[in-house]
Amino acid sequence: MTEKTDVLVIGGGVIGVCSAYFLAQRGCAVTLVERGEVCSGSSYGNSGLIVPSHSVPLAAPGVLSQGLRWLLDPVSPFYIKPRLDLDLVRWLWWFQQASRVAPMRKGIPVLRDLSNASLELYRGLADRGELEFGFRQKGWLQIFRSESLLAKALAEARLLREFGLESTLLDTERVREMEPNVHPSIIAGIHYPDDAHLIPHRFVHQMAAAARRAGAVFRTGTEVLEMKTSRTRVTRVVTTRGDLRPEQVVLAAGSWSPRVARTVGLDVPVQPAKGYSVTVKAPATTPRVPLMLAEAKVAATPMGDKLRFGGTLELAGLDLSVNLPRVRAILRAARDHLAGMKELDLHEIWRGLRPLTPDGLPFIGRTRKWNNLMLATGHSTIGISLGPVTGSLISEMAAGEAVSQDLSRLEPERFQ
Ligand SMILES: Cc1cc2nc3c(=O)[nH]c(=O)nc-3n(C[C@H](O)[C@H](O)[C@H](O)COP(=O)(O)OP(=O)(O)OC[C@H]3O[C@@H](n4cnc5c(N)ncnc54)[C@H](O)[C@@H]3O)c2cc1C
């Protein structure tokens, strides 16, 4: 059976759901297909941070060499699984090119503008009171135990300030005023006041419900197997539950986007980067503001009656196995940086795959090869931050309106 639809969104993570929401708000007939349940990919158990402060792209000087130095450390926060995979080799080469100072600096205003626009949309969604997803804007506090890491973070804070992103250096006393339960070994903190946080799965499910109320149709348990084309267009999308004939297609399948794109000859260089989170019942010493435990690169986010620790970045392909030593390293970091973290009441251990692009910028836009296919993927470590702005931009594009951000650096085929 073949069914007609205006816009078909592939993938029910934060990016697909936000796209469906904004498309439906504009009156498009939108269908979203998701092979599992809504929010069953990397949008579920992440750290829930909305972070303009993360506007330095992941591809930055020193990141790759640090990853290579950590190769033999079983509990390092960044790890590349050694393997003979040509896609990975090519991706690492592009990553290295993008990590030079000049391209890295060009990426900062792009991510800053997207993050700020997204934060504004989040504020609007929270203020209207229609959705309640634990949105709080209390900033984000990095805490340090070593002078060397503090110096590196201060250099990054200076760089971000050049681009208008403010932060404050706090001595031990002021860190304690903001967060009384930090460990005595903490020597300083850097506070980014504009950052915010939320409960990610609650946000995605509430947006999905709002999209449905606006007319979007959600089909879960429906996997896209391939797309079929004719001339310059995608004409048919073959799924496990029948074929669809959309006018336009939005590919928002996170780390699985390359597989779907390959069926129409498109090469989308996204590498899955596994991360873990450990969610516990909030102890009495739960932080008031979201923290970055800098030495371990672990985020600690208060989420209502829960507290979530998230971290590690493993380039190991589409592998969702759990590496327990890395999970334990996250909990050790919690004990090393915060008081009262010895006896934690576990709620959930989770892992997810961040869709990483070689230059740390997402792919958002229409493809040149197929003019009714849009990509909304590759949101790397900041997909929650950028969900609403991506959805809104996709809806502008689908409606044929002028797009409100400069998308030239986010071009889907920029690596071809
Ligand atoms: C530990 C960790 C912490 C993080 N913390 C943060 C944070 O604090 N702030 C932040 O901004 N970001 C954070 N991120 C990154 C963020 O989670 C991702 O960037 C974001 O979730 C990507 O969303 P997505 O919709 O592109 O992908 P996903 O959420 O993975 O969704 C893709 C969906 O597509 C579906 N799909 C795949 N193939 C098909 C197919 N063929 N047919 C139909 N459906 C398909 C999948 O089932 C999946 O549900 C974190 C990630 C991790 C792992």
The ligand as a MOL file (V3000), in Angstrom:
LIG
                    3D

  0  0  0     0  0            999 V3000
M  V30 BEGIN CTAB
M  V30 COUNTS 53 58 0 0 0
M  V30 BEGIN ATOM
M  V30 1 C 25.8670 10.8800 27.3300 0
M  V30 2 C 25.3170 11.9520 26.4290 0
M  V30 3 C 25.0990 13.2270 26.9440 0
M  V30 4 C 24.6190 14.2380 26.1190 0
M  V30 5 N 24.3340 15.4620 26.6670 0
M  V30 6 C 23.8270 16.4490 25.8970 0
M  V30 7 C 23.5080 17.7080 26.4700 0
M  V30 8 O 23.6360 17.9090 27.6730 0
M  V30 9 N 23.0340 18.6880 25.6600 0
M  V30 10 C 22.8740 18.4890 24.3060 0
M  V30 11 O 22.4900 19.4280 23.6160 0
M  V30 12 N 23.1430 17.2920 23.7330 0
M  V30 13 C 23.6250 16.2640 24.4930 0
M  V30 14 N 23.9050 15.0550 23.9450 0
M  V30 15 C 23.7590 14.8900 22.4740 0
M  V30 16 C 22.2990 14.6760 22.1000 0
M  V30 17 O 21.7810 13.6270 22.8820 0
M  V30 18 C 22.1970 14.3270 20.6000 0
M  V30 19 O 22.8730 15.2870 19.8290 0
M  V30 20 C 20.7290 14.3100 20.1620 0
M  V30 21 O 19.9740 13.4730 20.9990 0
M  V30 22 C 20.6010 13.8480 18.7130 0
M  V30 23 O 19.2350 13.7880 18.4080 0
M  V30 24 P 18.7030 13.1020 17.0750 0
M  V30 25 O 17.2420 13.3180 17.0410 0
M  V30 26 O 19.5310 13.5700 15.9260 0
M  V30 27 O 19.0790 11.5460 17.2460 0
M  V30 28 P 18.3630 10.3940 18.1010 0
M  V30 29 O 17.8020 10.8810 19.3580 0
M  V30 30 O 19.3510 9.2700 18.1770 0
M  V30 31 O 17.1360 9.9940 17.1860 0
M  V30 32 C 17.2730 9.3280 15.9550 0
M  V30 33 C 16.0640 8.4060 15.8330 0
M  V30 34 O 16.0130 7.8620 14.5150 0
M  V30 35 C 15.5110 6.5570 14.6020 0
M  V30 36 N 15.8890 5.8270 13.3840 0
M  V30 37 C 17.1230 5.4520 13.0190 0
M  V30 38 N 17.0920 4.8170 11.8260 0
M  V30 39 C 15.7940 4.8020 11.4270 0
M  V30 40 C 15.1320 4.2920 10.2960 0
M  V30 41 N 15.7960 3.6670 9.3080 0
M  V30 42 N 13.7830 4.4290 10.2100 0
M  V30 43 C 13.0820 5.0630 11.2110 0
M  V30 44 N 13.6700 5.5640 12.3170 0
M  V30 45 C 15.0220 5.4430 12.4260 0
M  V30 46 C 16.1780 5.9960 15.8500 0
M  V30 47 O 15.4790 4.8800 16.3720 0
M  V30 48 C 16.1540 7.2130 16.7760 0
M  V30 49 O 15.0260 7.2190 17.6320 0
M  V30 50 C 24.3670 13.9910 24.7410 0
M  V30 51 C 24.5450 12.7000 24.2320 0
M  V30 52 C 25.0190 11.6840 25.0460 0
M  V30 53 C 25.1930 10.3080 24.4700 0
M  V30 END ATOM
M  V30 BEGIN BOND
M  V30 1 1 1 2
M  V30 2 1 2 3
M  V30 3 2 2 52
M  V30 4 2 3 4
M  V30 5 1 4 5
M  V30 6 1 4 50
M  V30 7 2 5 6
M  V30 8 1 6 7
M  V30 9 1 6 13
M  V30 10 2 7 8
M  V30 11 1 7 9
M  V30 12 1 9 10
M  V30 13 2 10 11
M  V30 14 1 10 12
M  V30 15 2 12 13
M  V30 16 1 13 14
M  V30 17 1 14 15
M  V30 18 1 14 50
M  V30 19 1 15 16
M  V30 20 1 16 17
M  V30 21 1 16 18
M  V30 22 1 18 19
M  V30 23 1 18 20
M  V30 24 1 20 21
M  V30 25 1 20 22
M  V30 26 1 22 23
M  V30 27 1 23 24
M  V30 28 2 24 25
M  V30 29 1 24 26
M  V30 30 1 24 27
M  V30 31 1 27 28
M  V30 32 2 28 29
M  V30 33 1 28 30
M  V30 34 1 28 31
M  V30 35 1 31 32
M  V30 36 1 32 33
M  V30 37 1 33 34
M  V30 38 1 33 48
M  V30 39 1 34 35
M  V30 40 1 35 36
M  V30 41 1 35 46
M  V30 42 1 36 37
M  V30 43 1 36 45
M  V30 44 2 37 38
M  V30 45 1 38 39
M  V30 46 1 39 40
M  V30 47 2 39 45
M  V30 48 1 40 41
M  V30 49 2 40 42
M  V30 50 1 42 43
M  V30 51 2 43 44
M  V30 52 1 44 45
M  V30 53 1 46 47
M  V30 54 1 46 48
M  V30 55 1 48 49
M  V30 56 2 50 51
M  V30 57 1 51 52
M  V30 58 1 52 53
M  V30 END BOND
M  V30 END CTAB
M  END
